Amino acid sequence: MDNLNVLILGGDTRYVEVIDAFADKGASVYVAGYDHLALSSSIHKTSVKNVNFSKMDAIILPVAGTDTSGNIEATFSDEIFMLTEELLAQTPKHCTIYTGTANSYLEKLAQTTNRKLVKLFARDDIAIMNSIPTAEATLKIAIEETDETIHRSNVTVLGFGRVGITVARLFGVVGANVYVAARKPADIARITEMGLKAVSFNEIDKIIGKMDITINTVPHHVLDAKRIATMKKNSLIIDLASKPGGTDFSAAKQEGVHAIHALGLPGKTAAKTAGKIIANVLTDVISTSKT
């Protein structure tokens, strides 16, 4: 990576690991949005208005990419800046944008400027590795927000994707009675093989009323007002799905059911590990693309 110029725009504590990883591999690392953080002298601190975009081979954005106006989150700076078509058009044609997720603004920006956009969190490897700190943080929330042990509690996990699998397994290991809702027959079979209780989504209403903890991983409206009304008043909902989540939070509040929309858990509870996961995948992907 000796001849690689990498620009890291914004980010949180996780991206300190990313910065260090690229610097260790010999890349020339430029960062904007790190005014309040002490970094190695080998790192080029700059501001967006002073970046020479014409020599950047890669631009790395925070996990959330940009907001719908193009603004970029920067935990370590008071500066407000954005990625625009004008700036991106100055980059070489081979310049690639790396982000965790992408909204319509970022998708359109990449398309308009004909720059490749890589969404890291769409990859199985990073999503599966990230599910580990997510599951641990979910267990931590469950312990802190309930007044009984997780052991022997009735817990349902809605969804059996990359996060749902890890969450269900962890809660099962600590002794919870874990029910997992899935749609595919193969998933139902795997849940049963894991020693957990499999239910189809059509059967959720039959069990939801006896659950102590309900963990949602489905980014669709699965916990609606009607379903929440049947839940125990002292039960807990932990919604892990991306915004707006799969829970009617207003209905939960009205019914007296404690509901938490727990977003970005890896970065909040295990920032160093989460940063290393992102750094390892990024350096591997970029090294491979350069060969």
Secondary structure by P-SEA (a helix, b strand, c coil): cccbbbbbccccccaaaaaaaaaaaccbbbbcccccccccccbbbbcccccccccccbbbbccccccccbbbbbccccbbbbbcaaaaaaccccbbbbcccccaaaaaaaaaabbbbbbccccaaaaaaaaaaaaaaaaaaaaaaccccccccbbbbccccaaaaaaaaaaaaaccbbbbbbccaaaaaaaaaacbbbbcccccccccccccbbbbccccccccaaaaaaccccbbbbbccccccccaaaaaaaacbbbbbcccccccccaaaaaaaaaaaaaaaaaaaac
